[in-house]
Amino acid sequence: MSFFNKIGIKLKDSYNELVNKVTWPTRSELSNSAIVVMIASIIIALFVFVIDFAFSEVMNLVYRVVI
């Protein structure tokens, strides 16, 4: 079996698996997952912002005391 025949078989197997064996999410499942990801991203961004702001204020306080 040649190299190109092996590639062709692999591509056919991959296509068959994607079409017949993979369970794709429905539109509503996909929308719900996207909303959960967006909310989690916003919460994490706010957390990082608060930590960064607090650290910045603490460092400014330290610089004012030291300098």
All heavy atoms as a GROMACS GRO file, in nm:
protein
  538
    1MET      N    1   0.085  -0.117   0.000
    1MET     CA    2   0.000   0.000   0.000
    1MET      C    3   0.090   0.123   0.000
    1MET      O    4   0.179   0.137   0.082
    1MET     CB    5  -0.089  -0.002   0.124
    1MET     CG    6  -0.189   0.109   0.126
    1MET     SD    7  -0.305   0.104   0.264
    1MET     CE    8  -0.401  -0.038   0.223
    2SER      N    9   0.059   0.215  -0.092
    2SER     CA   10   0.145   0.332  -0.105
    2SER      C   11   0.108   0.438  -0.001
    2SER      O   12   0.005   0.430   0.065
    2SER     CB   13   0.131   0.392  -0.246
    2SER     OG   14   0.008   0.458  -0.259
    3PHE      N   15   0.196   0.534   0.008
    3PHE     CA   16   0.180   0.643   0.103
    3PHE      C   17   0.050   0.720   0.077
    3PHE      O   18  -0.023   0.754   0.168
    3PHE     CB   19   0.302   0.735   0.093
    3PHE     CG   20   0.293   0.859   0.177
    3PHE    CD1   21   0.307   0.850   0.314
    3PHE    CD2   22   0.271   0.983   0.120
    3PHE    CE1   23   0.299   0.964   0.393
    3PHE    CE2   24   0.263   1.096   0.198
    3PHE     CZ   25   0.277   1.086   0.334
    4PHE      N   26   0.021   0.747  -0.051
    4PHE     CA   27  -0.098   0.825  -0.086
    4PHE      C   28  -0.226   0.747  -0.061
    4PHE      O   29  -0.329   0.806  -0.026
    4PHE     CB   30  -0.089   0.874  -0.231
    4PHE     CG   31   0.022   0.973  -0.251
    4PHE    CD1   32   0.136   0.939  -0.321
    4PHE    CD2   33   0.012   1.101  -0.198
    4PHE    CE1   34   0.239   1.031  -0.339
    4PHE    CE2   35   0.114   1.194  -0.215
    4PHE     CZ   36   0.227   1.159  -0.286
    5ASN      N   37  -0.223   0.615  -0.077
    5ASN     CA   38  -0.340   0.534  -0.045
    5ASN      C   39  -0.368   0.540   0.105
    5ASN      O   40  -0.484   0.545   0.147
    5ASN     CB   41  -0.320   0.388  -0.088
    5ASN     CG   42  -0.330   0.370  -0.238
    5ASN    OD1   43  -0.389   0.454  -0.306
    5ASN    ND2   44  -0.275   0.262  -0.289
    6LYS      N   45  -0.263   0.537   0.186
    6LYS     CA   46  -0.280   0.546   0.332
    6LYS      C   47  -0.342   0.681   0.370
    6LYS      O   48  -0.429   0.687   0.457
    6LYS     CB   49  -0.146   0.527   0.403
    6LYS     CG   50  -0.093   0.387   0.396
    6LYS     CD   51   0.040   0.375   0.469
    6LYS     CE   52   0.098   0.237   0.457
    6LYS     NZ   53   0.228   0.225   0.524
    7ILE      N   54  -0.296   0.787   0.305
    7ILE     CA   55  -0.352   0.920   0.332
    7ILE      C   56  -0.500   0.923   0.293
    7ILE      O   57  -0.584   0.975   0.366
    7ILE     CB   58  -0.272   1.030   0.260
    7ILE    CG1   59  -0.134   1.044   0.322
    7ILE    CG2   60  -0.346   1.164   0.265
    7ILE    CD1   61  -0.044   1.143   0.253
    8GLY      N   62  -0.533   0.866   0.176
    8GLY     CA   63  -0.672   0.863   0.131
    8GLY      C   64  -0.761   0.786   0.228
    8GLY      O   65  -0.873   0.829   0.259
    9ILE      N   66  -0.713   0.673   0.276
    9ILE     CA   67  -0.790   0.594   0.372
    9ILE      C   68  -0.809   0.671   0.502
    9ILE      O   69  -0.918   0.673   0.560
    9ILE     CB   70  -0.721   0.458   0.396
    9ILE    CG1   71  -0.731   0.371   0.271
    9ILE    CG2   72  -0.782   0.386   0.517
    9ILE    CD1   73  -0.647   0.244   0.276
   10LYS      N   74  -0.704   0.737   0.547
   10LYS     CA   75  -0.712   0.816   0.670
   10LYS      C   76  -0.814   0.929   0.655
   10LYS      O   77  -0.893   0.955   0.747
   10LYS     CB   78  -0.574   0.871   0.705
   10LYS     CG   79  -0.566   0.939   0.837
   10LYS     CD   80  -0.583   0.841   0.949
   10LYS     CE   81  -0.553   0.907   1.081
   10LYS     NZ   82  -0.584   0.821   1.194
   11LEU      N   83  -0.812   0.998   0.541
   11LEU     CA   84  -0.908   1.106   0.518
   11LEU      C   85  -1.051   1.053   0.513
   11LEU      O   86  -1.142   1.114   0.570
   11LEU     CB   87  -0.874   1.179   0.388
   11LEU     CG   88  -0.751   1.269   0.392
   11LEU    CD1   89  -0.721   1.325   0.254
   11LEU    CD2   90  -0.768   1.380   0.492
   12LYS      N   91  -1.075   0.940   0.449
   12LYS     CA   92  -1.209   0.881   0.443
   12LYS      C   93  -1.255   0.840   0.582
   12LYS      O   94  -1.371   0.861   0.619
   12LYS     CB   95  -1.210   0.759   0.351
   12LYS     CG   96  -1.202   0.794   0.205
   12LYS     CD   97  -1.198   0.670   0.118
   12LYS     CE   98  -1.173   0.705  -0.028
   12LYS     NZ   99  -1.159   0.586  -0.112
   13ASP      N  100  -1.165   0.781   0.662
   13ASP     CA  101  -1.200   0.743   0.799
   13ASP      C  102  -1.233   0.865   0.885
   13ASP      O  103  -1.328   0.864   0.963
   13ASP     CB  104  -1.086   0.664   0.864
   13ASP     CG  105  -1.070   0.524   0.807
   13ASP    OD1  106  -1.165   0.476   0.741
   13ASP    OD2  107  -0.964   0.463   0.829
   14SER      N  108  -1.156   0.972   0.868
   14SER     CA  109  -1.181   1.095   0.944
   14SER      C  110  -1.315   1.155   0.906
   14SER      O  111  -1.394   1.196   0.992
   14SER     CB  112  -1.070   1.196   0.920
   14SER     OG  113  -0.946   1.146   0.965
   15TYR      N  114  -1.344   1.160   0.777
   15TYR     CA  115  -1.472   1.213   0.731
   15TYR      C  116  -1.587   1.128   0.785
   15TYR      O  117  -1.687   1.181   0.834
   15TYR     CB  118  -1.475   1.216   0.578
   15TYR     CG  119  -1.608   1.260   0.523
   15TYR    CD1  120  -1.643   1.394   0.520
   15TYR    CD2  121  -1.700   1.167   0.476
   15TYR    CE1  122  -1.765   1.436   0.472
   15TYR    CE2  123  -1.823   1.207   0.427
   15TYR     CZ  124  -1.855   1.341   0.425
   15TYR     OH  125  -1.977   1.381   0.377
   16ASN      N  126  -1.575   0.996   0.778
   16ASN     CA  127  -1.678   0.906   0.827
   16ASN      C  128  -1.703   0.928   0.976
   16ASN      O  129  -1.817   0.930   1.021
   16ASN     CB  130  -1.638   0.761   0.800
   16ASN     CG  131  -1.745   0.663   0.843
   16ASN    OD1  132  -1.864   0.690   0.828
   16ASN    ND2  133  -1.704   0.551   0.896
   17GLU      N  134  -1.597   0.946   1.051
   17GLU     CA  135  -1.612   0.968   1.195
   17GLU      C  136  -1.681   1.102   1.223
   17GLU      O  137  -1.768   1.110   1.309
   17GLU     CB  138  -1.477   0.963   1.264
   17GLU     CG  139  -1.486   0.972   1.414
   17GLU     CD  140  -1.356   0.943   1.485
   17GLU    OE1  141  -1.262   0.894   1.420
   17GLU    OE2  142  -1.350   0.970   1.605
   18LEU      N  143  -1.642   1.207   1.150
   18LEU     CA  144  -1.704   1.338   1.172
   18LEU      C  145  -1.852   1.339   1.134
   18LEU      O  146  -1.934   1.403   1.199
   18LEU     CB  147  -1.631   1.445   1.092
   18LEU     CG  148  -1.499   1.494   1.149
   18LEU    CD1  149  -1.430   1.587   1.051
   18LEU    CD2  150  -1.521   1.563   1.281
   19VAL      N  151  -1.889   1.266   1.029
   19VAL     CA  152  -2.027   1.268   0.982
   19VAL      C  153  -2.115   1.173   1.062
   19VAL      O  154  -2.228   1.207   1.098
   19VAL     CB  155  -2.031   1.233   0.831
   19VAL    CG1  156  -2.173   1.212   0.783
   19VAL    CG2  157  -1.964   1.342   0.750
   20ASN      N  158  -2.066   1.055   1.093
   20ASN     CA  159  -2.152   0.951   1.150
   20ASN      C  160  -2.135   0.925   1.299
   20ASN      O  161  -2.227   0.873   1.362
   20ASN     CB  162  -2.130   0.819   1.075
   20ASN     CG  163  -2.166   0.832   0.928
   20ASN    OD1  164  -2.265   0.894   0.894
   20ASN    ND2  165  -2.083   0.776   0.841
   21LYS      N  166  -2.022   0.957   1.357
   21LYS     CA  167  -1.997   0.920   1.496
   21LYS      C  168  -1.995   1.037   1.594
   21LYS      O  169  -2.016   1.017   1.712
   21LYS     CB  170  -1.864   0.844   1.507
   21LYS     CG  171  -1.865   0.712   1.432
   21LYS     CD  172  -1.735   0.639   1.445
   21LYS     CE  173  -1.739   0.509   1.366
   21LYS     NZ  174  -1.612   0.439   1.369
   22VAL      N  175  -1.971   1.157   1.545
   22VAL     CA  176  -1.964   1.274   1.633
   22VAL      C  177  -2.106   1.325   1.658
   22VAL      O  178  -2.186   1.336   1.566
   22VAL     CB  179  -1.878   1.386   1.570
   22VAL    CG1  180  -1.885   1.513   1.651
   22VAL    CG2  181  -1.735   1.339   1.554
   23THR      N  182  -2.136   1.352   1.785
   23THR     CA  183  -2.265   1.412   1.816
   23THR      C  184  -2.245   1.562   1.830
   23THR      O  185  -2.178   1.609   1.923
   23THR     CB  186  -2.324   1.355   1.946
   23THR    OG1  187  -2.229   1.371   2.051
   23THR    CG2  188  -2.358   1.209   1.931
   24TRP      N  189  -2.300   1.637   1.737
   24TRP     CA  190  -2.284   1.781   1.735
   24TRP      C  191  -2.389   1.845   1.826
   24TRP      O  192  -2.502   1.797   1.835
   24TRP     CB  193  -2.300   1.834   1.592
   24TRP     CG  194  -2.195   1.780   1.501
   24TRP    CD1  195  -2.206   1.675   1.416
   24TRP    CD2  196  -2.060   1.826   1.489
   24TRP    NE1  197  -2.088   1.653   1.351
   24TRP    CE2  198  -1.996   1.744   1.393
   24TRP    CE3  199  -1.988   1.928   1.549
   24TRP    CZ2  200  -1.864   1.762   1.357
   24TRP    CZ3  201  -1.855   1.945   1.512
   24TRP    CH2  202  -1.795   1.864   1.418
   25PRO      N  203  -2.355   1.953   1.895
   25PRO     CA  204  -2.453   2.018   1.983
   25PRO      C  205  -2.562   2.086   1.901
   25PRO      O  206  -2.538   2.130   1.788
   25PRO     CB  207  -2.369   2.120   2.060
   25PRO     CG  208  -2.252   2.148   1.972
   25PRO     CD  209  -2.225   2.020   1.898
   26THR      N  210  -2.680   2.096   1.963
   26THR     CA  211  -2.788   2.168   1.897
   26THR      C  212  -2.762   2.318   1.909
   26THR      O  213  -2.674   2.363   1.983
   26THR     CB  214  -2.923   2.135   1.962
   26THR    OG1  215  -2.920   2.180   2.098
   26THR    CG2  216  -2.952   1.986   1.957
   27ARG      N  217  -2.842   2.395   1.837
   27ARG     CA  218  -2.824   2.541   1.840
   27ARG      C  219  -2.846   2.596   1.980
   27ARG      O  220  -2.772   2.683   2.025
   27ARG     CB  221  -2.922   2.605   1.742
   27ARG     CG  222  -2.896   2.751   1.715
   27ARG     CD  223  -2.988   2.798   1.605
   27ARG     NE  224  -2.953   2.897   1.512
   27ARG     CZ  225  -2.838   2.926   1.454
   27ARG    NH1  226  -2.731   2.858   1.487
   27ARG    NH2  227  -2.825   3.021   1.367
   28SER      N  228  -2.946   2.545   2.051
   28SER     CA  229  -2.972   2.595   2.187
   28SER      C  230  -2.862   2.555   2.284
   28SER      O  231  -2.824   2.633   2.371
   28SER     CB  232  -3.108   2.545   2.237
   28SER     OG  233  -3.108   2.405   2.250
   29GLU      N  234  -2.809   2.433   2.271
   29GLU     CA  235  -2.697   2.392   2.356
   29GLU      C  236  -2.575   2.479   2.331
   29GLU      O  237  -2.505   2.518   2.424
   29GLU     CB  238  -2.661   2.245   2.330
   29GLU     CG  239  -2.763   2.145   2.377
   29GLU     CD  240  -2.731   2.003   2.333
   29GLU    OE1  241  -2.658   1.985   2.234
   29GLU    OE2  242  -2.780   1.911   2.400
   30LEU      N  243  -2.552   2.509   2.205
   30LEU     CA  244  -2.437   2.593   2.169
   30LEU      C  245  -2.455   2.735   2.223
   30LEU      O  246  -2.360   2.793   2.276
   30LEU     CB  247  -2.422   2.594   2.017
   30LEU     CG  248  -2.290   2.640   1.959
   30LEU    CD1  249  -2.176   2.555   2.012
   30LEU    CD2  250  -2.295   2.635   1.809
   31SER      N  251  -2.577   2.788   2.213
   31SER     CA  252  -2.604   2.922   2.266
   31SER      C  253  -2.586   2.926   2.417
   31SER      O  254  -2.526   3.020   2.471
   31SER     CB  255  -2.746   2.965   2.231
   31SER     OG  256  -2.761   2.977   2.093
   32ASN      N  257  -2.637   2.824   2.485
   32ASN     CA  258  -2.622   2.819   2.631
   32ASN      C  259  -2.476   2.810   2.672
   32ASN      O  260  -2.432   2.877   2.766
   32ASN     CB  261  -2.700   2.702   2.688
   32ASN     CG  262  -2.850   2.722   2.679
   32ASN    OD1  263  -2.897   2.833   2.667
   32ASN    ND2  264  -2.923   2.613   2.683
   33SER      N  265  -2.400   2.730   2.602
   33SER     CA  266  -2.257   2.717   2.633
   33SER      C  267  -2.184   2.848   2.609
   33SER      O  268  -2.097   2.888   2.687
   33SER     CB  269  -2.194   2.607   2.549
   33SER     OG  270  -2.249   2.482   2.580
   34ALA      N  271  -2.219   2.917   2.501
   34ALA     CA  272  -2.154   3.045   2.471
   34ALA      C  273  -2.186   3.148   2.579
   34ALA      O  274  -2.098   3.225   2.620
   34ALA     CB  275  -2.199   3.095   2.334
   35ILE      N  276  -2.309   3.150   2.627
   35ILE     CA  277  -2.347   3.244   2.733
   35ILE      C  278  -2.270   3.214   2.861
   35ILE      O  279  -2.221   3.305   2.928
   35ILE     CB  280  -2.500   3.240   2.756
   35ILE    CG1  281  -2.570   3.302   2.635
   35ILE    CG2  282  -2.539   3.312   2.883
   35ILE    CD1  283  -2.720   3.284   2.634
   36VAL      N  284  -2.258   3.086   2.895
   36VAL     CA  285  -2.184   3.048   3.016
   36VAL      C  286  -2.038   3.091   3.004
   36VAL      O  287  -1.980   3.146   3.099
   36VAL     CB  288  -2.194   2.896   3.040
   36VAL    CG1  289  -2.094   2.849   3.145
   36VAL    CG2  290  -2.336   2.858   3.081
   37VAL      N  291  -1.978   3.073   2.888
   37VAL     CA  292  -1.838   3.112   2.867
   37VAL      C  293  -1.823   3.264   2.877
   37VAL      O  294  -1.727   3.313   2.938
   37VAL     CB  295  -1.787   3.060   2.730
   37VAL    CG1  296  -1.655   3.123   2.693
   37VAL    CG2  297  -1.775   2.909   2.734
   38MET      N  298  -1.917   3.339   2.819
   38MET     CA  299  -1.908   3.485   2.827
   38MET      C  300  -1.921   3.534   2.970
   38MET      O  301  -1.845   3.622   3.014
   38MET     CB  302  -2.015   3.550   2.739
   38MET     CG  303  -1.983   3.540   2.592
   38MET     SD  304  -2.089   3.640   2.485
   38MET     CE  305  -2.251   3.579   2.522
   39ILE      N  306  -2.016   3.478   3.045
   39ILE     CA  307  -2.033   3.519   3.185
   39ILE      C  308  -1.909   3.484   3.267
   39ILE      O  309  -1.860   3.566   3.346
   39ILE     CB  310  -2.160   3.455   3.244
   39ILE    CG1  311  -2.284   3.517   3.179
   39ILE    CG2  312  -2.166   3.472   3.395
   39ILE    CD1  313  -2.414   3.448   3.214
   40ALA      N  314  -1.856   3.364   3.248
   40ALA     CA  315  -1.735   3.324   3.320
   40ALA      C  316  -1.618   3.415   3.284
   40ALA      O  317  -1.539   3.455   3.370
   40ALA     CB  318  -1.700   3.179   3.290
   41SER      N  319  -1.606   3.452   3.157
   41SER     CA  320  -1.498   3.541   3.113
   41SER      C  321  -1.510   3.678   3.178
   41SER      O  322  -1.409   3.738   3.220
   41SER     CB  323  -1.498   3.556   2.961
   41SER     OG  324  -1.475   3.432   2.900
   42ILE      N  325  -1.632   3.729   3.186
   42ILE     CA  326  -1.653   3.860   3.249
   42ILE      C  327  -1.618   3.854   3.397
   42ILE      O  328  -1.552   3.945   3.450
   42ILE     CB  329  -1.798   3.907   3.226
   42ILE    CG1  330  -1.818   3.943   3.079
   42ILE    CG2  331  -1.833   4.025   3.315
   42ILE    CD1  332  -1.962   3.967   3.039
   43ILE      N  333  -1.660   3.749   3.465
   43ILE     CA  334  -1.630   3.734   3.608
   43ILE      C  335  -1.480   3.725   3.630
   43ILE      O  336  -1.425   3.793   3.719
   43ILE     CB  337  -1.703   3.612   3.666
   43ILE    CG1  338  -1.854   3.638   3.671
   43ILE    CG2  339  -1.650   3.577   3.804
   43ILE    CD1  340  -1.937   3.516   3.706
   44ILE      N  341  -1.411   3.648   3.549
   44ILE     CA  342  -1.265   3.634   3.564
   44ILE      C  343  -1.197   3.768   3.534
   44ILE      O  344  -1.103   3.808   3.604
   44ILE     CB  345  -1.213   3.521   3.474
   44ILE    CG1  346  -1.262   3.386   3.527
   44ILE    CG2  347  -1.061   3.523   3.465
   44ILE    CD1  348  -1.239   3.270   3.433
   45ALA      N  349  -1.243   3.839   3.430
   45ALA     CA  350  -1.184   3.969   3.396
   45ALA      C  351  -1.203   4.069   3.510
   45ALA      O  352  -1.111   4.145   3.543
   45ALA     CB  353  -1.245   4.023   3.267
   46LEU      N  354  -1.321   4.070   3.570
   46LEU     CA  355  -1.345   4.160   3.684
   46LEU      C  356  -1.257   4.124   3.803
   46LEU      O  357  -1.203   4.213   3.870
   46LEU     CB  358  -1.493   4.156   3.724
   46LEU     CG  359  -1.589   4.224   3.628
   46LEU    CD1  360  -1.733   4.198   3.670
   46LEU    CD2  361  -1.562   4.373   3.621
   47PHE      N  362  -1.241   3.995   3.828
   47PHE     CA  363  -1.154   3.950   3.937
   47PHE      C  364  -1.011   3.996   3.913
   47PHE      O  365  -0.946   4.051   4.004
   47PHE     CB  366  -1.162   3.798   3.950
   47PHE     CG  367  -1.069   3.743   4.054
   47PHE    CD1  368  -1.098   3.757   4.190
   47PHE    CD2  369  -0.953   3.676   4.017
   47PHE    CE1  370  -1.012   3.706   4.285
   47PHE    CE2  371  -0.867   3.626   4.113
   47PHE     CZ  372  -0.897   3.641   4.247
   48VAL      N  373  -0.961   3.977   3.792
   48VAL     CA  374  -0.824   4.019   3.760
   48VAL      C  375  -0.812   4.171   3.771
   48VAL      O  376  -0.711   4.222   3.822
   48VAL     CB  377  -0.784   3.969   3.620
   48VAL    CG1  378  -0.654   4.033   3.574
   48VAL    CG2  379  -0.772   3.818   3.618
   49PHE      N  380  -0.913   4.245   3.727
   49PHE     CA  381  -0.911   4.390   3.738
   49PHE      C  382  -0.902   4.434   3.884
   49PHE      O  383  -0.823   4.522   3.919
   49PHE     CB  384  -1.036   4.451   3.674
   49PHE     CG  385  -1.048   4.599   3.696
   49PHE    CD1  386  -0.969   4.688   3.625
   49PHE    CD2  387  -1.136   4.648   3.790
   49PHE    CE1  388  -0.980   4.824   3.647
   49PHE    CE2  389  -1.147   4.784   3.813
   49PHE     CZ  390  -1.068   4.872   3.741
   50VAL      N  391  -0.984   4.373   3.971
   50VAL     CA  392  -0.983   4.410   4.113
   50VAL      C  393  -0.848   4.379   4.176
   50VAL      O  394  -0.792   4.462   4.250
   50VAL     CB  395  -1.098   4.339   4.188
   50VAL    CG1  396  -1.083   4.351   4.338
   50VAL    CG2  397  -1.232   4.395   4.142
   51ILE      N  398  -0.793   4.261   4.148
   51ILE     CA  399  -0.663   4.224   4.204
   51ILE      C  400  -0.555   4.319   4.153
   51ILE      O  401  -0.470   4.365   4.231
   51ILE     CB  402  -0.629   4.077   4.169
   51ILE    CG1  403  -0.728   3.982   4.234
   51ILE    CG2  404  -0.487   4.042   4.208
   51ILE    CD1  405  -0.730   3.985   4.384
   52ASP      N  406  -0.557   4.352   4.024
   52ASP     CA  407  -0.458   4.442   3.966
   52ASP      C  408  -0.470   4.581   4.027
   52ASP      O  409  -0.369   4.643   4.060
   52ASP     CB  410  -0.476   4.448   3.815
   52ASP     CG  411  -0.373   4.537   3.749
   52ASP    OD1  412  -0.253   4.513   3.770
   52ASP    OD2  413  -0.414   4.630   3.676
   53PHE      N  414  -0.593   4.630   4.042
   53PHE     CA  415  -0.614   4.762   4.100
   53PHE      C  416  -0.565   4.766   4.245
   53PHE      O  417  -0.497   4.860   4.286
   53PHE     CB  418  -0.762   4.799   4.093
   53PHE     CG  419  -0.792   4.935   4.145
   53PHE    CD1  420  -0.762   5.048   4.070
   53PHE    CD2  421  -0.849   4.951   4.270
   53PHE    CE1  422  -0.788   5.175   4.120
   53PHE    CE2  423  -0.876   5.077   4.320
   53PHE     CZ  424  -0.845   5.189   4.245
   54ALA      N  425  -0.598   4.662   4.322
   54ALA     CA  426  -0.555   4.657   4.462
   54ALA      C  427  -0.403   4.652   4.472
   54ALA      O  428  -0.342   4.722   4.553
   54ALA     CB  429  -0.618   4.536   4.531
   55PHE      N  430  -0.341   4.569   4.390
   55PHE     CA  431  -0.195   4.559   4.392
   55PHE      C  432  -0.132   4.693   4.354
   55PHE      O  433  -0.033   4.735   4.414
   55PHE     CB  434  -0.149   4.449   4.295
   55PHE     CG  435  -0.001   4.425   4.299
   55PHE    CD1  436   0.058   4.362   4.406
   55PHE    CD2  437   0.079   4.468   4.194
   55PHE    CE1  438   0.195   4.340   4.409
   55PHE    CE2  439   0.216   4.448   4.196
   55PHE     CZ  440   0.273   4.383   4.304
   56SER      N  441  -0.190   4.760   4.255
   56SER     CA  442  -0.139   4.890   4.214
   56SER      C  443  -0.148   4.992   4.327
   56SER      O  444  -0.053   5.068   4.351
   56SER     CB  445  -0.217   4.940   4.092
   56SER     OG  446  -0.178   5.068   4.056
   57GLU      N  447  -0.260   4.994   4.397
   57GLU     CA  448  -0.277   5.087   4.508
   57GLU      C  449  -0.181   5.056   4.623
   57GLU      O  450  -0.124   5.147   4.683
   57GLU     CB  451  -0.421   5.086   4.558
   57GLU     CG  452  -0.519   5.145   4.459
   57GLU     CD  453  -0.488   5.290   4.426
   57GLU    OE1  454  -0.462   5.369   4.520
   57GLU    OE2  455  -0.488   5.324   4.306
   58VAL      N  456  -0.161   4.929   4.652
   58VAL     CA  457  -0.067   4.890   4.758
   58VAL      C  458   0.074   4.932   4.719
   58VAL      O  459   0.150   4.985   4.802
   58VAL     CB  460  -0.074   4.738   4.786
   58VAL    CG1  461   0.042   4.692   4.871
   58VAL    CG2  462  -0.208   4.704   4.851
   59MET      N  463   0.111   4.911   4.594
   59MET     CA  464   0.246   4.949   4.550
   59MET      C  465   0.262   5.101   4.552
   59MET      O  466   0.369   5.150   4.588
   59MET     CB  467   0.274   4.893   4.410
   59MET     CG  468   0.288   4.742   4.408
   59MET     SD  469   0.405   4.677   4.529
   59MET     CE  470   0.558   4.745   4.471
   60ASN      N  471   0.160   5.176   4.514
   60ASN     CA  472   0.168   5.322   4.523
   60ASN      C  473   0.186   5.366   4.668
   60ASN      O  474   0.263   5.459   4.696
   60ASN     CB  475   0.043   5.387   4.463
   60ASN     CG  476   0.045   5.385   4.313
   60ASN    OD1  477   0.150   5.380   4.251
   60ASN    ND2  478  -0.074   5.388   4.253
   61LEU      N  479   0.117   5.302   4.760
   61LEU     CA  480   0.132   5.332   4.902
   61LEU      C  481   0.275   5.302   4.949
   61LEU      O  482   0.336   5.383   5.018
   61LEU     CB  483   0.031   5.252   4.984
   61LEU     CG  484   0.035   5.274   5.136
   61LEU    CD1  485  -0.003   5.417   5.170
   61LEU    CD2  486  -0.055   5.173   5.204
   62VAL      N  487   0.327   5.189   4.908
   62VAL     CA  488   0.464   5.152   4.945
   62VAL      C  489   0.562   5.254   4.887
   62VAL      O  490   0.656   5.298   4.957
   62VAL     CB  491   0.498   5.009   4.896
   62VAL    CG1  492   0.646   4.980   4.908
   62VAL    CG2  493   0.416   4.906   4.972
   63TYR      N  494   0.545   5.294   4.762
   63TYR     CA  495   0.636   5.392   4.701
   63TYR      C  496   0.630   5.527   4.773
   63TYR      O  497   0.731   5.592   4.791
   63TYR     CB  498   0.603   5.412   4.553
   63TYR     CG  499   0.634   5.293   4.466
   63TYR    CD1  500   0.560   5.267   4.351
   63TYR    CD2  501   0.738   5.204   4.498
   63TYR    CE1  502   0.588   5.158   4.271
   63TYR    CE2  503   0.766   5.095   4.418
   63TYR     CZ  504   0.692   5.072   4.305
   63TYR     OH  505   0.718   4.966   4.226
   64ARG      N  506   0.510   5.568   4.816
   64ARG     CA  507   0.499   5.696   4.886
   64ARG      C  508   0.567   5.689   5.023
   64ARG      O  509   0.627   5.786   5.068
   64ARG     CB  510   0.353   5.734   4.903
   64ARG     CG  511   0.296   5.802   4.781
   64ARG     CD  512   0.157   5.842   4.806
   64ARG     NE  513   0.081   5.716   4.800
   64ARG     CZ  514  -0.048   5.706   4.778
   64ARG    NH1  515  -0.120   5.811   4.767
   64ARG    NH2  516  -0.104   5.589   4.770
   65VAL      N  517   0.558   5.574   5.089
   65VAL     CA  518   0.620   5.560   5.222
   65VAL      C  519   0.771   5.553   5.207
   65VAL      O  520   0.845   5.615   5.284
   65VAL     CB  521   0.565   5.435   5.293
   65VAL    CG1  522   0.647   5.404   5.417
   65VAL    CG2  523   0.419   5.454   5.328
   66VAL      N  524   0.819   5.479   5.110
   66VAL     CA  525   0.963   5.458   5.094
   66VAL      C  526   1.029   5.582   5.036
   66VAL      O  527   1.138   5.620   5.079
   66VAL     CB  528   0.990   5.334   5.004
   66VAL    CG1  529   1.136   5.324   4.968
   66VAL    CG2  530   0.942   5.208   5.072
   67ILE      N  531   0.969   5.647   4.942
   67ILE     CA  532   1.032   5.762   4.874
   67ILE      C  533   0.998   5.890   4.937
   67ILE      O  534   0.958   5.942   5.015
   67ILE     CB  535   0.991   5.767   4.725
   67ILE    CG1  536   1.044   5.642   4.656
   67ILE    CG2  537   1.043   5.891   4.659
   67ILE    CD1  538   1.004   5.629   4.511
   0.00000   0.00000   0.00000
